[in-house]
Amino acid sequence: MPALPKAFTDTLQGLPGFREETFLRVHESPERVTSIRLQRQKITDVKELFPQLETTPVPWTSGGYYLSSRPSFTFDPYFHAGAYYVQEASSMFLEEAIRQTTGGEPLKALDLCAAPGGKSTLIQGILHADSVLVANEVIKARAALLADNLTKWGAANVVVTNNDPRDFARLPEYFDLVAVDAPCSGSGLFRRDPEAVEEWSQDNVMLCSQRQQRILADVFPALRPGGVLIYSTCSYAVEEDEQIMDWLVENFGMENIPLQLRPGWHIVETASGQHHAKGYRFYPDQVKGEGFFIACFRKPGTAGSPQKFKAGFSALPKKEAELVLPWLRNGAEMALMAHNGEAIALTLPLAKEMPLLQKQLYIRKAGVKAGQLTAKELVPDHQLAVSNCVAEGLPAAELSQEQALRYLRKEDLALENAAKGWNLMRFNGKNLGWAKVLPNRVNNYYPKELRILKAGTPDL
Ligand code: SAM
């Protein structure tokens, strides 16, 4: 990677925890850290995923592991089954931040700057199952990627939206928890993204800082009094970190929530210049992870009465619901919604929120699409196959790794002894998608836009 510009390192001098020599050394070193987080509703043992690698827990998260080397995730069927998410280790500290600032009760949570979905999958994985998560991304193409990653994650209590932060003012005092993982100048990721080194400038830091303020001001009305705001960046710049903390306290009276750290974590506590708000800095020469900053706040005041809205989404008519229920695990405990001839499965708490969310936001994906309804049957959707709510005991074919990769490339498959009709395609018990077995061939229903295009073979 290119040498770090002096203009950049000069801005870090004197910052809490900054040690120039080791910081420069770690940026010069070719060593890279790889970490993943398990989707624990699909898998609990990391050894099943990477038997040939050394795996070590990321200390501030449950289900997060460092891998001793980077496998080719593209050729790993478990990756496509959504059994894990590849996520930078420092940012997994969000789990600890949420645990220390909320009480474990069901929450309405917003991840405002959510693509590609690392924080959203983490939030979904740790909140109470009756919580509702709105994962939002303002850039359309990135919102599509976010939706794909949340499809793979498989939860039925998540809504993906494609809105500008200012649109959330239409949901006054609605969310109990808002995460703003803000777009930033990105210095924390220099090790991974050498191009970012060349693009770095102090002018851009200032632009990012102003944009961060705009985003926070826009979303502020949507947080309920008493609710928690978690702000994070992957920048070391004081203008994007400590100065934003002061700005939140000064302009919105936000109450800073300090966190407890363990000494062995080597995370550096920092305080803002004016109001001494506590935030947490992660330096790659001190933690096993990239550069990161996080701070937590509570909105002052007490909550008013929740917004009233007409309950009732377009529930699936009984006859159609009967076509869908056999495909669902615990279908009786879920809500079924009709949308453009499709059946959508949602958790009951999410279904309750849907009328309001549909009215105020641009929804890209809600819950899990069960499939398209025809007069006689449900044509099951890919979302259902990789979800946590697909019924057990449906016809399924267990594929070898070679077959699984053929399936994921959307190539032809030959399946011996498979039942006729819809079958789940599985790799070591993890669902990859659907295929329809006909008398003389197998139709591969893996979504074209998700298929593996990269040539090569697995090195796993
Ligand atoms: N939270 C994500 C994760 O963990 O995978 C990473 C988010 S990234 C740091 C910041 C996101 O903010 C990007 O997806 C970017 O498209 C989005 N963004 C860019 N400009 C924005 C704006 N003006 N308002 C809100 N979000 C913006």
Residues whose N, C-alpha, C, O or C-beta is under 5 A from the ligand:
A	BS01	SAM	C113 A114 A115 P116 G117 G118 K119 V138 I139 R142 P165 D181 A182 P183 I215
